[in-house]
Amino acid sequence: MHLTIQESGVLSGEIPVYGSKNASLPLLAASLLTSEEVILHNIPAIRDLFSMKEIMTSLGATVVRDGNTVSITATTVGTSKISEDTVGALRGSILLLGALLGRNRTVTLPLPGGDIIGARPIDAHMDGFAQLGAHITSRADEVSIDGKDMKAGTVVLKEFSVTATENILLVASTLPGTTVIHIAAAEPHVVALCDLLRAMGATITGDGTHTITIEGNEHLHGAEVTNIPDMLEAGFFILLAAATHSKLTVTNVPVDHLLLFFKKCKEIGIRYEISGTNVTVHPSELRPFKMQVLPYPGIPTDLQAPFAVIATQASGSSLIHDPMYEGRFKHIFELEKMGAKAVVCDPHRVLITGPTALSGKRIPSLDLRSGATLIIAGLIAKGETIIDQAELIGRGYADIVPRLQAIGANIEQHE
């Protein structure tokens, strides 16, 4: 699949933020912890969640989507018919380890895949499980975990890993007694998972901080919750408005999840107004900036790529530092093809000098966030931009083409 984009000028109107991708995957995984029905609202129709549905169905769960509501009933859960190819291709399937350990106390799965954005080892997950008494056998492409001896206890994570925190939460919620997770991730999607686990019968305190305490319950029950809005999508649309010098209102924005993001926008010169959950961006003169990606509540690594397009339109040199992953600047080489002046100083830093006029080119999507970033570049570039492998963008953005068309973007999707 590819996208064709023409320079679109000033955009206008409203564009809505959908449910959080990064919260949806752990919420779906948590539904496997009970045989009763779990109902999840505000779940976006993205490719990663269709892949997760395929995996869960192969495990024996019944998964029904009705609009943005997903109902899951996992009466029995087994891995004999698991969709191994889908597990291998979906990074988020790592959460099945905690879910299946919590449900069955044993799990064997292929190692998960996903975007190629540098090393993303799972040793923090394995170390956390081991601290609770799990016995782990790893092979080149598979991991087996025997959790029959797992007991509630203390886990000190090796790093601020979101998915490792979520995996320990999933299994600890089913272990009788008190488990404490130190060096826990504090992201809003971790809190969203805790909200569901509480609704299912676990007692959890401290979520949103780096120390989380869980009182487990062997018999979790069904529940109904509403997913949080996607802060990454909200940030993406706000930066899209700024790059195109548009007056655009982004609706359903989780403002409190983006406090440092908004501070950085103000520093850059992006003019915006916040009214409840609506953010209206006004045409702005963009200033150069320095930005470092940090774990929440810092600026997310998934938003540094669209900031790079902002940097190409700012007057001066901007430095972007992403210490979290060493493969997150592949989009820079595509922006350079379009005319950007950039120097990748090392695997974690890039210097971009603007303003520069971009020109349309045929470029690959590379990964989910890079592909979305190149859409912004295409909207401001002279001539036509063609983005190949655009199906990668659909992993995290539902209805991206019609939503952009509705605000005046000249963009088409081609199968």
C-alpha positions in Angstrom: 0.0 0.0 0.0 1.2 3.5 -0.7 0.1 7.1 -0.1 0.2 10.0 -2.5 0.4 13.5 -1.0 0.3 16.9 -2.7 1.3 20.1 -1.0 -1.8 21.0 0.8 -1.3 24.6 2.1 -3.2 25.7 5.1 -5.5 23.1 6.8 -8.5 24.0 8.8 -11.3 22.5 10.9 -11.3 19.9 13.7 -9.5 16.5 13.9 -10.3 14.0 16.7 -7.9 12.0 18.8 -8.8 8.3 19.0 -8.2 5.8 21.8 -4.6 5.0 22.9 -2.8 2.3 21.0 -0.3 1.8 23.8 -3.0 1.3 26.3 -5.2 -0.9 24.1 -2.7 -3.7 23.8 -2.2 -4.3 27.6 -6.0 -3.9 28.2 -6.6 -6.7 25.6 -3.9 -8.8 27.2 -5.5 -8.3 30.7 -8.8 -9.7 29.5 -7.2 -13.1 29.3 -6.8 -13.2 33.1 -10.4 -14.1 33.6 -13.0 -16.5 32.1 -15.7 -13.8 32.4 -16.5 -11.1 29.8 -14.3 -8.0 29.6 -15.7 -5.0 27.7 -13.4 -2.3 26.4 -14.6 1.0 25.0 -12.7 3.5 22.8 -10.4 0.9 21.2 -9.1 2.2 17.8 -9.4 0.1 14.7 -5.6 -0.2 14.0 -3.6 -3.0 12.5 -1.8 -3.9 15.7 -5.1 -4.5 17.5 -6.4 -6.6 14.6 -3.2 -8.7 15.0 -3.8 -9.0 18.7 -7.3 -10.1 18.1 -6.1 -12.8 15.8 -3.6 -14.0 18.4 -6.2 -14.0 21.2 -8.7 -15.9 19.0 -6.1 -18.5 18.3 -5.6 -18.9 22.1 -9.3 -19.7 22.4 -10.8 -16.3 23.3 -13.9 -15.0 21.7 -13.3 -11.4 20.6 -16.1 -9.3 19.2 -15.7 -5.7 17.9 -18.8 -3.4 17.6 -17.6 0.0 16.5 -14.9 1.1 19.0 -16.1 -1.4 21.6 -14.4 -4.7 22.0 -15.8 -7.6 24.1 -13.6 -10.5 25.1 -14.6 -13.8 26.7 -11.7 -16.1 27.4 -13.4 -19.2 28.8 -10.4 -21.3 28.2 -6.9 -20.2 27.1 -4.3 -22.5 25.4 -1.4 -22.0 23.2 -1.6 -25.2 21.0 -3.1 -23.2 18.1 -1.5 -19.9 18.6 -0.8 -17.8 15.6 3.0 -17.9 15.7 3.7 -15.7 12.7 1.5 -12.9 14.1 3.1 -13.2 17.5 6.5 -12.9 15.9 5.5 -9.8 14.0 3.8 -7.9 16.8 6.0 -6.3 19.4 3.0 -5.8 21.7 2.5 -9.6 21.9 5.2 -9.6 24.6 2.3 -8.8 27.0 1.0 -12.3 26.4 3.8 -13.6 28.6 2.4 -11.9 31.7 -1.2 -12.6 30.8 -0.7 -16.3 30.2 1.5 -16.7 33.2 -1.2 -15.1 35.3 -3.9 -17.4 33.7 -2.1 -20.7 33.3 1.2 -20.3 35.2 3.1 -21.5 32.2 3.8 -20.1 28.7 5.9 -20.8 25.6 5.9 -18.2 22.9 7.9 -17.1 19.9 9.9 -13.9 20.6 7.9 -10.9 19.5 8.9 -8.6 16.6 7.6 -5.2 15.6 9.3 -2.0 14.3 13.0 -2.1 13.7 14.1 0.9 15.9 17.1 -0.5 17.6 17.7 -3.0 20.4 14.6 -3.6 22.5 15.6 -6.7 24.6 13.2 -8.5 26.9 15.7 -9.2 29.6 14.0 -6.7 32.0 10.8 -8.8 31.6 12.6 -12.1 32.2 14.5 -10.7 35.2 11.2 -9.5 36.7 9.5 -12.8 36.3 12.5 -14.6 37.8 12.4 -12.4 40.9 8.9 -13.7 41.5 10.1 -17.3 41.2 9.6 -18.1 37.5 11.9 -20.6 35.7 12.9 -19.4 32.3 14.3 -21.3 29.3 15.3 -19.2 26.3 16.1 -20.3 22.8 17.0 -18.3 19.7 13.5 -17.6 18.6 11.4 -18.8 21.6 11.0 -18.4 25.3 9.4 -20.8 27.8 8.4 -19.8 31.3 7.4 -22.1 34.1 5.6 -20.0 36.7 4.2 -22.8 38.9 6.5 -21.6 41.8 5.8 -17.9 41.4 4.8 -16.0 44.5 4.1 -12.4 45.4 7.2 -10.5 46.3 9.4 -7.6 45.5 10.5 -6.8 41.9 13.2 -4.2 41.1 13.1 -3.6 37.4 16.4 -3.1 35.5 15.0 0.0 33.7 11.9 2.1 33.3 10.4 -0.3 30.9 6.7 0.2 30.2 5.9 -3.3 28.9 8.0 -5.0 31.6 6.0 -3.0 34.2 2.8 -4.1 32.5 3.9 -7.7 32.3 4.7 -7.8 36.1 1.3 -6.1 36.8 -0.5 -8.8 34.8 1.0 -11.7 36.6 1.2 -10.1 40.0 -2.6 -9.3 39.9 -3.2 -13.1 40.1 -0.6 -13.9 42.8 -2.1 -14.0 46.4 -0.2 -11.6 48.7 1.6 -8.3 48.1 3.9 -7.6 45.2 5.8 -4.3 45.0 7.4 -3.1 41.7 10.3 -0.7 42.1 11.6 1.3 39.1 8.1 1.0 37.6 7.1 3.0 34.5 4.7 5.8 35.2 3.1 6.2 31.8 -0.7 6.9 31.5 -1.1 3.6 29.7 0.3 1.8 32.7 -2.3 3.6 34.9 -5.0 2.6 32.4 -4.0 -1.1 32.8 -4.1 -0.7 36.6 -7.6 0.8 36.3 -8.8 -2.3 34.5 -7.0 -4.7 36.8 -8.7 -2.9 39.8 -12.0 -3.3 38.1 -11.3 -7.0 37.7 -10.6 -7.5 41.4 -6.9 -6.7 42.1 -6.0 -4.0 44.6 -3.3 -1.7 43.2 -1.8 1.5 44.6 1.0 3.8 43.4 0.4 3.6 39.7 1.6 6.7 38.0 4.7 6.7 40.3 7.8 4.5 40.1 6.7 2.2 43.0 3.5 0.2 42.5 2.0 -2.1 45.1 -0.3 -5.0 44.0 -2.5 -7.2 46.2 -3.2 -10.1 43.9 -6.5 -12.1 43.5 -6.4 -15.6 42.1 -9.9 -15.2 40.8 -10.3 -12.1 38.7 -13.7 -11.3 37.2 -15.1 -9.5 34.2 -15.1 -5.7 34.0 -16.0 -2.8 31.7 -13.7 0.2 31.2 -13.1 3.0 28.7 -9.7 3.4 27.1 -7.8 6.7 27.4 -7.2 9.1 24.5 -3.9 8.6 22.6 -1.4 11.3 23.7 1.0 10.4 20.9 -1.7 10.9 18.3 -2.7 14.2 20.0 0.9 15.4 19.9 1.3 14.4 16.2 -1.8 16.4 15.1 -0.7 19.5 17.1 2.8 19.3 15.4 1.1 18.7 12.0 -0.9 21.9 12.5 2.3 23.9 13.5 4.3 22.6 10.5 1.6 23.5 8.0 1.0 26.9 9.7 -2.7 26.0 10.1 -5.4 27.0 12.4 -6.6 23.6 13.5 -8.5 22.3 16.5 -7.5 18.9 17.9 -10.3 17.4 20.0 -10.2 14.8 22.8 -6.7 15.7 23.8 -5.4 14.2 27.1 -3.8 17.6 28.1 -2.5 16.4 31.5 -0.5 13.7 29.8 1.4 16.2 27.6 2.5 18.9 30.0 6.2 19.0 29.0 5.2 18.6 25.3 3.1 21.8 25.6 6.0 23.6 27.4 8.3 22.7 24.5 5.7 23.9 22.0 5.6 27.3 23.7 9.4 27.5 23.7 9.4 26.8 19.9 6.8 29.5 19.3 3.8 27.3 18.5 0.7 29.3 19.5 -2.1 27.3 21.0 -5.2 27.6 23.1 -6.5 24.9 25.5 -10.2 24.7 26.2 -11.0 21.5 28.2 -9.9 18.7 26.0 -9.7 20.8 22.8 -6.5 22.4 21.6 -6.6 25.0 18.9 -3.3 25.7 17.1 -2.7 29.0 15.4 -0.2 29.8 12.6 3.1 30.5 14.2 6.7 31.6 13.6 8.8 28.6 14.6 12.0 29.0 16.6 14.9 26.5 16.8 15.1 24.3 19.9 16.9 21.7 21.9 14.9 18.7 22.9 15.7 15.5 24.8 13.4 12.5 24.9 12.7 11.2 28.4 10.4 8.6 30.0 7.0 9.9 31.1 6.3 12.6 32.1 9.0 13.6 29.6 8.5 14.1 25.9 7.9 10.6 24.5 10.3 9.0 22.1 7.4 8.4 19.7 7.1 12.2 19.2 10.6 13.1 18.4 10.2 12.3 14.7 7.5 14.8 14.0 9.5 17.4 16.0 12.2 16.9 13.3 9.8 18.2 10.6 9.2 21.3 12.8 12.9 21.7 13.0 13.2 21.9 9.2 10.8 24.9 9.2 12.4 26.7 12.2 14.8 29.6 11.7 18.1 28.2 13.0 19.7 24.9 14.2 17.8 22.5 16.4 19.2 19.6 18.4 17.1 16.5 19.1 18.5 13.9 21.5 16.9 10.5 21.9 18.9 8.4 24.4 16.3 5.6 24.6 16.8 3.9 21.2 19.6 4.0 18.7 17.6 3.4 15.6 15.1 6.2 15.8 16.5 8.6 13.2 15.9 6.7 10.0 13.3 9.2 8.9 16.1 11.9 8.9 17.6 10.3 5.8 14.3 10.4 4.0 13.8 14.1 5.1 17.3 14.8 3.6 16.1 13.3 0.3 13.3 15.9 0.4 15.8 18.8 1.0 16.2 18.9 4.8 19.6 20.0 6.1 20.5 17.6 8.9 23.5 15.9 10.5 23.1 12.7 12.5 25.8 13.3 15.0 25.6 9.9 16.5 23.0 7.1 17.0 21.2 9.3 19.6 21.5 12.9 18.4 20.6 14.8 15.2 21.2 18.5 14.3 18.7 20.0 11.9 19.0 23.5 10.3 16.1 25.4 8.9 14.1 26.8 7.4 14.3 24.7 4.3 11.8 24.2 1.5 11.0 20.5 1.1 10.4 18.8 -2.2 8.2 15.8 -2.8 9.9 12.4 -3.3 9.1 8.7 -3.3 10.1 7.5 0.1 9.5 4.4 2.3 7.5 4.5 5.5 10.2 2.6 7.5 8.2 2.2 10.6 5.0 3.4 12.3 6.1 6.8 13.7 8.6 7.6 10.9 5.8 6.9 8.3 3.4 9.3 10.1 6.1 11.9 10.3 6.8 11.7 6.5 3.1 12.5 6.0 3.6 15.9 7.6 6.7 16.4 5.4 4.6 15.5 2.3 1.9 18.0 3.2 4.4 20.9 3.2 6.6 19.7 0.4 6.4 21.1 -3.1 5.1 18.7 -5.7 4.0 15.1 -5.0 5.2 12.8 -2.2 4.7 9.0 -2.4 5.1 7.0 0.8 5.5 3.3 0.2 4.8 0.6 2.8 2.2 2.9 4.2 0.4 -0.1 5.9 3.0 0.4 8.7 1.3 3.7 9.5 -2.0 1.8 10.0 -0.4 -0.1 12.9 -1.0 3.0 15.1 -3.3 5.5 13.3 -6.8 4.5 12.4 -8.6 6.3 9.6 -5.6 8.5 9.1 -6.3 9.3 5.5 -10.0 10.3 5.9 -9.3 12.2 9.0 -6.7 14.3 7.2 -8.8 14.7 4.1 -11.6 16.1 6.4 -9.3 19.0 7.3 -8.2 19.7 3.8 -5.2 17.5 3.2 -4.5 16.4 -0.3 -3.8 12.8 0.5 -4.9 9.5 -1.2 -4.4 5.9 -0.2 -3.7 3.3 -2.9 -3.7 -0.5 -2.3 
